[in-house]
Amino acid sequence: MTMTSAPAAERQADPAVPRTQWTVAEAVELFEQPFMDLLFRAQQVHRAHFDANAVQRSTLLSIKTGGCSEDCGYCSQSTRHNTGLDREQLLKVAEVVEHAKAAKAKGASRFCMGAAWRGPKDKDMETVLAMVREVKALGLETCVTLGMLKGDQALQLKEAGLDYYNHNLDTAPEFYGQVITTHTLADRLDTLEQVRGAGINVCSGGIVGMGEGRRSRAGLLVQLANMASPPESVPINNLVPVPGTPLENVDKIDPFEFVRTIAAARIMMPTSFVRLSAGREQMSDELQALCFMAGANSIFYGDRLLTTDNPDTDRDEALFARLGLRPA
């Protein structure tokens, strides 16, 4: 009997040994595997690097809402979109600290602070740095997402005790211009280089369900996995269409395709935390369970993600109890 070799992405490598480079064609092959085979492989890789029943919990707070000058097609906070969102000023440090204390009391281990800016102005940095220092002093991991950094801002954040900086690539290079035109993918990569150079952990992922095809989803993961050091944290967002944005009427992604994206991310970035991010409020418990089976091991925890809803903590606790999951 003649044996034919399996496609490159299907060849079973040691799940404990991470790959270093992927091609888009190989990533597409992962997506195209039979669903059960893909989940089985992702679970093998996951168990080689993580406790399969532990999920890390992060809480996200908008510290400055609305008024952003950029035109990201999914975003409710852009001044270019008529979403009815009120513009708010940067929160006071004390208010942020109270939110962080509440998040820790409910079981979050990381506190993320997001500001709707193209990038932080120098006059705002001192306040943000104080927030990082105060939240860090509570014993929480700290994360901020402030847009594009310049000068020595990354070094200032590192000195203040920042653990993670979030700056998503959003989508594949060939689809990027259909979503954002006011800055480039190269701008985002430059910020991530500054973050990495300052010694801060990188949190970077993307959004699926924006009208992109499977090849673009694969291309996004290739960009992330092929970094010199893949992001320590990879948030995968399922688009929440916001009325008034250019993407408000986009067709929803097939749920199984979303799970395939999680599984491919786990296989391609085996040592990274893969986070279920925006869109969980619209997911059934069964779909979330499939995502955990596919290798997701981090969530945003709390009833709000910047400007969109998130499952409340009671629902999450009930689901974790049913699945036998515990905090990482």
C-alpha positions in Angstrom: 0.0 0.0 0.0 1.3 3.4 -1.0 1.4 6.0 1.8 1.0 9.7 0.9 2.4 12.3 3.2 0.0 14.6 5.1 -0.2 18.3 4.4 2.5 20.3 6.3 0.0 21.7 8.9 -1.4 18.2 9.7 2.0 16.5 10.3 2.0 15.6 14.0 5.0 17.4 15.6 5.8 17.2 19.3 3.2 19.4 20.9 5.7 20.5 23.5 8.0 22.0 21.0 6.8 25.4 19.6 7.2 26.2 15.9 9.0 29.4 15.1 7.7 30.3 11.6 4.4 29.7 9.8 3.3 30.5 6.2 -0.3 31.6 5.5 -0.8 28.4 3.4 0.1 26.3 6.5 -2.2 28.3 8.7 -5.0 27.9 6.2 -4.4 24.1 6.3 -4.9 24.2 10.0 -8.3 25.9 9.6 -9.3 23.3 7.0 -8.7 20.3 9.1 -11.8 18.3 10.2 -13.2 20.1 13.2 -12.7 17.3 15.7 -9.1 16.7 14.5 -8.3 20.4 14.9 -9.7 20.6 18.4 -7.9 17.4 19.4 -4.6 18.8 18.2 -5.2 22.1 19.9 -6.0 20.4 23.1 -2.8 18.3 23.0 -0.7 21.5 22.4 -2.6 23.3 25.2 -2.0 20.5 27.7 1.7 20.4 26.9 2.1 24.0 28.0 -0.8 24.9 30.4 -3.1 23.5 33.0 -6.1 22.6 30.8 -8.6 23.5 33.6 -7.3 26.9 34.6 -8.5 30.2 33.1 -6.8 33.5 33.7 -9.1 36.4 34.4 -8.6 40.1 33.4 -10.8 43.0 34.0 -10.9 45.9 31.5 -11.8 49.5 32.4 -12.3 52.5 30.1 -10.2 55.3 31.7 -11.0 57.7 28.9 -14.0 57.2 26.7 -14.9 58.6 23.3 -13.5 61.4 21.2 -10.9 59.3 19.3 -9.7 60.8 16.1 -9.1 57.5 14.3 -11.5 55.9 11.9 -11.4 52.2 13.0 -14.5 50.8 11.3 -15.6 48.7 14.3 -15.2 51.3 17.0 -17.9 53.1 18.9 -15.4 55.7 20.2 -14.4 57.3 17.0 -15.5 60.9 16.4 -16.0 60.0 12.7 -18.9 57.6 13.6 -22.3 58.7 14.9 -22.8 56.1 17.6 -24.3 58.3 20.3 -21.5 57.7 22.7 -20.7 60.6 25.0 -17.2 61.8 25.2 -15.7 61.6 28.7 -12.5 63.0 30.3 -9.7 60.9 31.8 -10.8 59.3 35.1 -9.2 60.3 38.4 -6.6 58.0 39.8 -8.6 57.3 43.0 -11.6 56.2 40.9 -9.5 53.8 38.9 -8.1 52.3 42.1 -11.6 51.7 43.5 -12.5 49.8 40.3 -9.3 47.8 40.5 -10.0 46.9 44.1 -13.5 45.7 43.1 -12.0 43.6 40.3 -9.5 41.9 42.5 -12.2 41.1 45.1 -14.2 39.4 42.4 -11.2 37.2 41.3 -9.4 39.1 38.6 -5.6 38.8 38.5 -4.9 41.4 35.9 -6.4 44.9 35.6 -6.4 46.5 32.1 -6.9 50.2 31.5 -8.0 51.5 28.1 -8.0 55.1 26.7 -9.6 56.2 23.4 -6.6 58.1 22.0 -4.5 57.9 18.8 -1.7 58.0 21.3 -1.2 59.5 24.8 -0.3 63.1 25.1 2.6 64.0 27.5 0.2 65.9 29.7 -1.8 62.8 30.3 1.1 60.4 30.9 1.7 61.4 34.5 -1.9 60.5 35.4 -1.7 57.2 33.6 1.6 56.4 35.2 0.1 57.1 38.6 -2.7 54.7 37.8 -0.3 52.0 36.9 1.7 52.4 40.1 -1.4 52.4 42.3 -3.0 49.4 40.7 0.3 47.5 40.8 0.6 48.2 44.5 -2.7 46.3 45.0 -1.0 43.1 43.9 -2.6 43.0 40.4 -0.9 42.6 37.1 -1.2 45.8 35.1 -2.1 46.4 31.5 -2.9 49.5 29.5 -4.0 50.2 25.9 -3.4 53.8 25.0 -2.9 53.7 21.2 0.4 54.4 19.5 3.4 55.3 21.7 6.1 57.8 20.9 9.5 58.8 22.3 10.3 57.3 25.7 6.6 56.6 26.7 7.1 52.8 26.7 10.1 53.2 29.1 8.1 55.4 31.4 5.4 52.8 31.6 7.9 50.1 32.3 9.4 52.2 35.1 6.0 52.7 36.6 5.6 48.9 36.8 3.5 48.1 33.8 3.3 44.4 33.0 1.4 44.3 29.7 0.7 46.7 26.9 -2.2 45.9 24.6 -2.1 47.0 20.9 -4.0 44.7 18.6 -3.0 44.2 14.9 -6.8 43.8 14.3 -6.6 41.9 11.0 -4.4 40.7 8.1 -2.3 43.1 6.1 -4.4 42.7 2.9 -7.6 43.5 4.8 -6.3 46.2 7.1 -7.1 49.1 4.7 -10.7 48.1 4.5 -11.1 48.6 8.3 -8.7 51.5 9.1 -7.2 54.3 7.0 -6.0 56.9 9.5 -2.9 54.9 10.6 -1.1 51.9 9.1 -0.3 48.4 10.2 3.4 49.5 10.3 2.4 52.2 12.9 1.0 49.4 15.1 4.1 47.2 14.7 6.3 50.2 15.6 4.5 50.6 18.9 4.8 46.9 19.6 8.6 47.1 18.9 8.9 49.9 21.4 6.9 47.9 24.0 9.1 44.9 23.5 12.2 47.0 23.6 11.2 48.5 27.0 10.8 45.0 28.5 7.0 45.0 28.7 5.0 42.0 27.9 3.0 42.3 24.6 -0.7 41.8 24.5 -1.8 41.7 20.8 -4.5 39.9 18.9 -7.3 40.9 16.5 -10.9 41.0 15.6 -12.7 38.4 13.5 -16.1 38.7 12.0 -15.4 42.0 10.2 -16.2 40.6 6.8 -12.7 39.1 6.3 -12.3 35.6 4.8 -10.6 32.6 6.3 -7.3 33.4 4.6 -7.3 36.8 6.3 -7.9 35.2 9.7 -5.0 32.9 9.0 -2.9 35.8 7.9 -3.6 37.7 11.2 -2.4 34.7 13.2 0.7 34.3 11.0 1.7 37.9 11.7 1.4 37.3 15.5 3.0 33.9 15.6 6.0 34.9 13.4 7.0 37.8 15.6 10.5 37.4 17.0 8.7 36.7 20.3 5.0 36.0 19.9 2.7 38.0 22.2 2.5 36.7 25.7 -1.2 37.4 25.5 -3.4 37.1 22.4 -6.9 38.4 22.6 -9.3 37.1 20.0 -12.3 39.4 19.6 -15.6 38.4 18.0 -16.9 41.6 16.4 -19.8 43.2 18.3 -21.4 45.3 15.5 -22.1 48.8 16.9 -24.9 50.9 15.3 -23.5 53.9 13.6 -20.2 52.3 12.7 -19.3 51.2 9.1 -19.4 47.5 10.2 -22.8 47.7 11.9 -24.4 45.4 9.3 -21.6 42.9 8.6 -22.6 39.3 8.5 -21.8 37.3 11.7 -19.0 34.8 11.6 -20.0 31.2 11.8 -19.5 30.0 15.4 -17.5 27.0 14.4 -15.2 29.2 12.4 -14.6 31.3 15.5 -13.7 28.1 17.4 -11.3 27.2 14.5 -9.6 30.5 14.9 -9.1 29.9 18.6 -7.7 26.4 17.9 -5.3 27.7 15.2 -4.1 30.4 17.6 -3.4 27.9 20.3 -1.5 25.6 17.9 0.5 28.4 16.4 1.3 30.2 19.7 1.4 27.4 22.2 3.0 29.3 25.1 0.7 32.4 24.8 -2.4 33.0 26.8 -5.3 33.0 24.2 -8.1 35.3 25.5 -11.8 35.2 24.7 -12.4 38.9 24.5 -15.2 41.0 23.0 -18.3 39.1 21.9 -18.6 36.7 24.8 -21.9 38.3 25.9 -23.4 37.0 22.6 -22.0 33.5 23.0 -23.8 30.5 24.5 -22.2 28.6 27.3 -21.8 25.7 24.9 -19.8 27.8 22.4 -17.6 29.2 25.2 -16.9 25.6 26.3 -15.8 24.7 22.8 -13.5 27.7 22.8 -11.9 26.5 26.1 -11.6 23.0 24.6 -9.8 24.6 21.6 -7.2 26.2 23.9 -8.6 29.5 25.1 -7.3 30.0 28.7 -8.0 33.7 29.5 -11.1 35.9 29.5 -12.1 39.4 30.2 -14.0 39.2 33.5 -16.6 41.7 34.5 -19.8 43.2 33.0 -18.2 45.8 30.8 -15.5 45.9 28.1 -14.8 49.6 27.4 -18.2 50.4 25.8 -19.7 46.9 25.1 -21.4 44.4 27.4 -19.7 41.4 28.9 -21.1 38.4 30.8 -21.6 39.3 34.5 -19.4 37.5 37.0 -22.2 35.4 38.3 -22.8 33.9 34.9 -19.1 33.2 34.5 -18.8 31.6 37.9 -21.7 29.3 37.2 -20.2 28.3 33.8 -16.8 27.7 35.4 -18.4 25.5 38.1 -20.3 23.5 35.4 -17.0 23.0 33.5 -14.7 22.4 36.4 -12.6 25.4 35.5 -10.6 27.4 38.1 -8.7 30.7 38.1 -5.2 30.5 36.7 
